[in-house]
Amino acid sequence: MTRYFAFNGDADGLCALQQLRLADAGDATLVTGVKRDIRLLERIDAGPGDTVTALDISLEQNRAGLMRLLGAGARVDYFDHHHAGELPGHAGLRAHIDEGPEVCTSILVDRHLDGCHRRWAITAAFGDNLGGVARALAARSGLGECETAVLEQLGTCLNYNAYGECVADLHFDPAELARHMLPFADPLAFAAQCGPYAVLCDGYEDDMARARCLAPAYEVPGAALLVLPDAPWARRAIGVLANELVRGRPGDAIGLLSPKSGGGFAVSVRVPAHSATGAADFCRGFETGGGRRLAGGINHLPDAEVERFTRSFADCFGPRS
């Protein structure tokens, strides 16, 4: 029997993986990539007796791979909080799906494990821009302000590491980062003792210092678009910058466009909680778009679609006539 974990390379995917591996140690094959590399089930060849655990990757985007694995006799455990569409009715699938705005995949894993590694779930919630949820969980767990601040920084940096066009853009391959994390039952110990984490923090500070100097390329009341430079530091910063901007401008929708080497853009979108249109719904109006209620993205926006995207973004989130 072979065990596979297919996980998003961001904070939520990493911390969900960490909780499950701490709860059930054993050899496993890790399948992951950059933040937007989510069709991971296509890369797994599993059959009878094998188990596949999918973490923080859209079921809708992995439906073909999922059905192939189930048809081949593999058992699949699926934990996710993105738009899933209709769940397949198959005895080999155990789905833990919740698209609510106050959960992330690591919180679903935390529920499944009855909170036995909750500090990693708190870390993930911070990384997934669920600060209020994370602080409430930290308070219920008896963590003080200083400990909570460490987990917030850890979650932010783990999330930051996942953004890039390819793994070469990242400071660490998410699979490598998962191996560094595995020995640590307590994320506070990981933050204090793991050398690669210090490297990640330094990279985060350098990249974000540059990113914070960027000004919107297009702005109307209620909506702002930024176009990032074609540089690895900007590709790494895009997700954390989007979260930071939406916290600083809580009434505005934020869109960030990052140039891709083959043309077109990767897009990150954040919307305020009161928005009538969710980020995922808006992004699904474009091919390769998706996400969740408050945070979405488009994996590839062709150059020819940028004008339509800009017009649609302003019409959807800007002032009403």
C-alpha positions in Angstrom: 0.0 0.0 0.0 1.2 3.5 -0.9 0.1 6.6 0.8 0.0 9.9 -1.1 -0.5 13.4 0.1 -1.5 16.0 -2.6 -1.3 19.4 -0.9 -1.3 23.0 -1.8 2.2 24.5 -1.1 0.8 27.4 0.9 0.5 27.7 4.7 -2.9 26.0 4.8 -1.8 23.0 2.8 1.4 22.6 4.7 -0.2 22.9 8.1 -3.0 20.5 7.2 -0.4 18.0 6.1 1.7 18.6 9.2 -1.3 17.8 11.5 -2.2 14.6 9.7 1.4 13.4 9.6 1.9 14.1 13.3 -1.3 12.2 14.1 -0.4 9.2 11.8 3.3 8.8 11.2 4.5 6.7 8.3 6.1 6.9 4.9 4.2 8.9 2.3 4.8 10.3 -1.2 4.3 14.1 -1.3 2.8 15.8 -4.3 2.8 19.6 -4.3 4.0 22.7 -6.1 3.5 26.5 -6.1 0.3 28.0 -4.9 -1.5 27.9 -8.2 -0.3 24.4 -9.1 -3.5 22.7 -7.9 -4.4 20.0 -10.4 -2.2 17.7 -8.4 -4.3 14.5 -8.6 -3.4 14.3 -12.3 0.2 13.5 -11.1 -0.8 10.5 -9.0 -1.0 6.9 -10.2 -2.7 4.9 -7.4 -4.9 1.8 -7.3 -6.4 -0.8 -4.9 -5.0 -0.6 -1.4 -3.5 2.9 -2.0 -4.7 6.0 -0.1 -4.6 9.5 -1.4 -5.2 12.5 0.8 -6.0 15.8 -1.0 -5.5 19.0 1.0 -6.5 22.5 0.1 -6.9 21.9 -3.7 -10.2 22.5 -5.4 -12.2 19.4 -6.0 -13.8 21.1 -9.0 -10.4 21.6 -10.5 -9.4 18.0 -9.7 -12.6 16.2 -10.6 -11.2 14.3 -13.5 -8.1 13.1 -11.5 -10.3 12.2 -8.6 -12.7 10.1 -10.6 -9.8 8.3 -12.3 -8.3 7.4 -8.9 -11.6 6.3 -7.5 -12.2 4.2 -10.6 -8.8 2.6 -10.2 -9.7 1.4 -6.7 -7.8 4.0 -4.6 -9.3 5.5 -1.4 -9.4 9.2 -1.3 -9.7 11.5 1.7 -10.5 15.0 0.6 -10.1 18.1 2.9 -10.8 21.5 1.3 -12.7 24.8 1.6 -12.8 26.0 -2.0 -15.7 25.7 -4.4 -16.2 22.0 -5.0 -19.3 21.7 -7.1 -21.3 18.5 -6.8 -19.6 15.9 -4.7 -19.2 12.5 -6.4 -21.2 9.7 -4.7 -18.5 7.0 -4.4 -17.8 4.6 -1.5 -14.0 5.3 -1.9 -14.3 9.0 -1.2 -14.4 10.5 2.2 -15.0 14.2 1.7 -14.5 16.9 4.4 -15.6 20.0 2.4 -16.8 23.3 4.0 -16.9 26.4 1.8 -17.7 28.7 4.7 -15.8 32.0 4.9 -14.5 31.4 8.4 -12.7 28.1 7.8 -9.6 26.9 6.0 -8.5 23.4 5.2 -6.3 23.2 8.4 -9.3 24.0 10.5 -11.2 21.1 8.9 -8.3 18.8 9.7 -8.2 20.2 13.2 -11.9 19.3 13.6 -11.2 15.8 12.2 -8.4 15.3 14.7 -10.3 16.8 17.6 -7.8 19.6 18.0 -4.8 17.5 18.9 -2.4 19.7 16.9 -4.3 22.9 17.0 -1.4 25.3 17.0 -0.6 24.3 13.5 -4.2 25.0 12.5 -3.9 28.5 14.1 -0.7 29.1 12.1 -2.6 28.1 8.9 -5.5 30.4 9.7 -3.2 33.3 10.1 -1.5 32.4 6.8 -4.9 32.2 5.1 -5.8 35.7 6.2 -8.3 34.5 8.8 -6.8 36.6 11.6 -9.9 36.9 13.7 -10.5 33.1 13.6 -6.9 32.5 14.4 -6.8 34.8 17.4 -10.0 33.3 18.8 -8.5 29.8 18.5 -5.3 31.0 20.1 -7.1 32.5 23.0 -9.1 29.4 23.6 -5.9 27.4 23.5 -4.3 29.6 26.2 -1.7 31.2 24.1 -0.4 34.6 25.1 0.1 37.6 22.9 3.8 36.9 22.2 3.1 33.3 21.2 0.2 34.3 19.1 2.3 36.9 17.3 5.0 34.2 16.5 2.3 32.0 15.0 1.0 34.9 12.9 4.4 35.6 11.5 5.0 31.9 10.8 1.7 31.5 9.0 2.4 34.6 6.9 5.8 33.5 5.9 4.7 30.0 5.1 2.0 31.4 2.9 4.4 33.9 1.2 6.8 31.0 0.3 4.2 29.4 -2.0 3.8 32.2 -4.5 5.7 32.1 -7.7 5.3 31.0 -11.3 7.5 28.0 -10.7 9.3 26.3 -7.8 12.5 28.1 -8.8 10.9 31.4 -7.8 10.4 30.2 -4.2 12.9 30.2 -1.4 12.0 26.5 -0.7 10.2 23.8 -2.5 7.0 23.2 -0.4 7.9 19.5 -0.2 11.3 20.4 1.3 9.6 22.8 3.7 7.3 20.0 4.8 10.3 17.8 5.6 11.8 20.6 7.8 8.5 21.0 9.6 7.8 17.3 10.2 9.9 16.8 13.4 8.2 19.7 15.2 4.9 19.0 17.0 4.9 22.6 18.2 5.1 25.3 15.6 6.6 27.7 18.2 9.6 25.3 18.4 9.8 25.2 14.6 9.9 29.0 14.5 12.6 29.2 17.2 14.9 26.3 16.0 14.6 25.8 12.3 17.3 27.6 10.3 15.4 27.6 7.0 12.6 29.5 8.6 15.0 32.3 9.5 16.0 32.4 5.8 12.3 32.6 4.8 11.7 35.5 7.3 14.6 37.5 5.8 13.3 36.9 2.3 9.8 38.0 3.3 11.0 41.3 4.8 13.2 42.1 1.7 10.4 41.4 -0.8 7.7 43.1 1.1 9.7 46.3 1.6 9.8 46.5 -2.3 6.2 45.5 -2.7 4.9 48.2 -0.3 6.3 50.9 -2.6 4.0 49.9 -5.5 1.1 52.2 -6.4 -2.2 51.2 -8.0 -2.2 51.2 -11.8 -5.9 51.7 -11.9 -8.2 52.9 -9.1 -11.8 53.9 -8.6 -13.7 54.3 -5.3 -14.1 50.7 -3.9 -11.6 49.0 -6.2 -7.9 49.1 -6.9 -5.7 47.2 -9.4 -1.9 46.9 -9.1 0.4 45.5 -11.9 3.5 44.0 -10.4 6.9 44.0 -12.1 8.1 40.9 -13.9 10.5 39.7 -11.2 10.8 36.8 -8.8 10.5 39.0 -5.7 7.2 40.4 -7.0 5.8 37.0 -7.8 6.7 35.8 -4.3 5.0 38.9 -2.7 1.7 38.9 -4.6 -0.4 36.8 -2.2 0.8 38.4 1.1 0.6 41.9 -0.5 -3.0 41.2 -1.5 -3.9 40.2 2.0 -2.1 43.2 3.5 -3.8 45.7 1.1 -7.3 44.4 1.9 -6.6 44.7 5.6 -5.4 48.3 5.1 -8.3 49.1 2.8 -11.2 47.0 4.3 -13.9 48.6 2.1 -12.1 48.0 -1.2 -11.7 45.1 -3.6 -8.0 44.5 -4.5 -6.7 43.0 -7.7 -3.0 42.2 -8.4 -1.7 41.2 -11.8 1.6 39.5 -12.1 3.2 39.0 -15.5 4.0 35.4 -16.6 7.1 34.4 -18.6 5.0 33.1 -21.5 2.7 36.1 -21.7 -0.4 37.0 -19.8 -0.8 37.4 -16.1 -1.5 35.5 -12.9 -4.2 37.4 -10.9 -5.0 37.6 -7.2 -8.3 39.1 -6.0 -9.4 40.0 -2.5 -12.9 41.4 -1.7 -14.4 42.9 1.4 -16.8 40.9 3.5 -19.8 43.0 2.5 -19.2 42.6 -1.2 -22.3 41.4 -3.1 -20.1 39.3 -5.4 -17.5 36.9 -4.0 -14.0 36.7 -5.2 -14.4 33.2 -6.4 -17.6 34.0 -8.3 -15.9 36.9 -10.0 -12.8 35.0 -10.9 -14.8 32.1 -12.3 -16.0 34.5 -15.0 -12.5 33.9 -16.6 -11.0 30.7 -17.7 -8.7 29.2 -15.0 -10.4 31.4 -12.3 -11.6 30.2 -8.9 -11.0 30.5 -5.2 -13.4 31.2 -2.3 -15.7 33.9 -1.0 -13.1 36.6 0.0 -10.0 35.5 -1.9 -9.7 34.2 -5.4 -7.4 34.2 -8.4 -7.0 33.5 -12.1 -4.1 31.2 -13.0 -3.7 32.6 -16.5 -5.3 35.8 -17.8 -4.3 36.3 -21.4 -3.0 39.7 -22.5 -6.1 40.1 -24.7 -8.4 39.7 -21.6 -6.8 42.4 -19.4 -9.0 45.1 -20.7 -12.2 43.0 -20.1 -10.9 42.1 -16.7 -10.2 45.7 -15.7 -13.6 46.8 -17.0 -15.4 43.9 -15.2 -13.5 44.5 -12.0 -14.5 48.2 -11.9 -18.1 47.4 -12.9 -18.4 44.8 -10.2 -16.6 46.4 -7.3 -16.5 50.1 -8.1 -19.2 52.7 -7.6 -22.7 52.0 -8.9 -24.1 54.5 -11.4 
